[in-house]
Amino acid sequence: MSGFLSRRHSRLSPYVPGEQPRGGDFIKLNTNEAPYPPAPAVLSALTSGAASRLNLYPDPSGTALRSKLAEYHGAGVQNIALGNGSDETLAFIFLAFFDGERGVMFPDVTYGLYRVLAALYNIPYSEIPVGESLAVRPEDYVGVRKNIVLANPNAPTGIALSMDDIERIADSNPEYIVVIDEAYADFARRSAVPLTRKHDNLLVVRTYSKSRFLAGARLGYAVGHEALIGDIETIRCSYNPYNVNSATLEAGAAALESGEYYGERWERIISVRDASARALRGLGFELTDSEANFLFARHPEVPGKALFDGLREAGILVRRFDSPERIAGWLRITVGTDAQMDALVRALAAIIDTEVKNAKK
Ligand code: PMP
């Protein structure tokens, strides 16, 4: 049965996640997950206790985990709001702060969910074109007197703004909310969280999905001034007061105590990223300067779709976006293990060879 979707949602065009294949033996480089399991302490938190307590509701305020996060970030419990993935945190923020009067702006090349959330909540939005190099131009956001959402590093380009730029943007729009989505910030080795202490209008959104290797657990959070966090909590408790399950709450706390495990693997991901970028440049690819756990690349002679299809045939999944048109030729490639990236480079070399030969026939 269809046709009952309320009229205000009839033109929604929902977010389309990357493929999560059910069968088949794919090398999965399409959704920016980590190629490593969560830390051993996280696994034991999940198996020793959390599961047997699933008959009880979780703590609706998630205080134990929020205290740990507060300590990790040098903030207070009142500065942290938890979400079921940072997608939910973003949804709470859009619902809490943006409306028909105040709208919101973000880059035209960025995380696709921002546009979807704005449309869902009927929030007017403007998409600001990124520059020629696909980098966000910070001056486009200085003193604009608008609510702003920026992913830093940006997705799918991986290009990051400096902390000075972020500060300038927050400072020059004091009456408006500036959201910095730091899904990939651990791979750029810098964070705007300390700036939230100085700038009451700055909200930083973070996730456990990428750098804590817990995409399946669904855990995200916002850090900011307690007044903003209080507003997010009002929305959260009006929407889904038990939004984070108890196993995930425990996993999240354990992950923060495994700093060494994660730190070593972040370094590994960063060095594989940089080595893979060099290998792709060797094949003639043009790349953005990604500081995330993925690369963004295009080949001057072979269309993005041919590369994407050829890789899929070779059992390697990557991501490609049809819009905006400007990035249709580009592939976003999650950084996997050394062996996975070697397989990727070999497969791309073979595809390019065939495509270029075919083009010359
Ligand atoms: N922000 C950005 C920039 C992302 O790329 C993603 C991952 N799709 C998210 C937020 C959402 O991540 P999660 O909901 O898994 O925390």
Residues whose N, C-alpha, C, O or C-beta is under 5 A from the ligand:
A	BS01	PMP	G85 S86 D87 Y111 A151 A155 D181 A183 T207 S209 L219 G220
